[in-house]
Amino acid sequence: MLKAKPGGELQVHGSGALVRWLLANDLVDEMTLIVIPVIVGLGARLFPETGPDLALDLVESRVDSRGVTIQVYRPAGRPRYATA
């Protein structure tokens, strides 16, 4: 099991299906999202419109000189929504 072994990291580039599977199976300790300020128009969604909700705690956030944002998150279980 990857999560049971100390050290190292698993990087996933371009596989939303693998990221969703790892999250669904509680195998993600930390996730870094890099957002490049470009509108593509078409493409696959990283997170589908349906499925379980997951809360994330923001650990770090920074922006480079070109406007690329880098956010580091840790999964925080099920989200709590405000009631009206």
N, C-alpha and C positions, 0 to 999 in steps of 0.2 A: 504494500500500500504506500502510495506516495506521501500522504499526509503523516503516516506513522514514522517516517524516516526523517531524521534531523538534517538540517542544512540544505543548500541548493534551492533552486526554484524551477518551476515549470512555466515556460512562456508559451502563450497561445497567440498566434498571429493569423487572423483571417478565418477562424472556425467558430462561428457563433454557436453551432450545434454542440461542439465540445465544451465551450464555456458554460452553456446552459446545463449540460449534463453534469459537469463538475459542481456547479452551484446546487443543482437539485440533489446531489448526493453528498452534500456537506463536505466537499473536498477542497474548498477555497478558503485560505486563511487571509489573503490580502489580494486586492485587485487594483491594478493601475490602468486607468483609462486615459488615452491620449486623444484629444480632440483637435483636429486640424480645421481651421475656419474656412471650409469650402463646402458649397452646396452641390451635391452630386445629382439629385433629382430621382434617381432610380437606384435600386440595390436592395440587398437583404437587410432586414432589421436585426440588430444584435439581440434584442429581447422581443419576443412575440407579443401580440395584443392579448393573448390569453395565457393563462398559467399562474402559478403561485406568485404572490407578491413577496419581496424580500427587502427588508430594511438594510441600509448601508450607513456606516459611520464614516464620515470624512476624516482621514488621518492627516492628509497633506494636500495642498493645492498650490500650483505655481503656473506662471505664464511666461513663455519665452518672448524674445524680441519680435517674433513674427506673429504673435497672437495664438500660438499653439498652447493649449492648456493641458496640464498633466495633473490628474486627480488620483489620489491613492485612497481606496476604500477598504473597509473590513466588513464582512457580512455581520448583521446584527439581529438575525432572527426575523420573526414576523413583524411587519410594521403595525403601529398603533395609529388609528385614524381618529380625528376629532369627531365627536358626535354633535349634532345640531340641537 
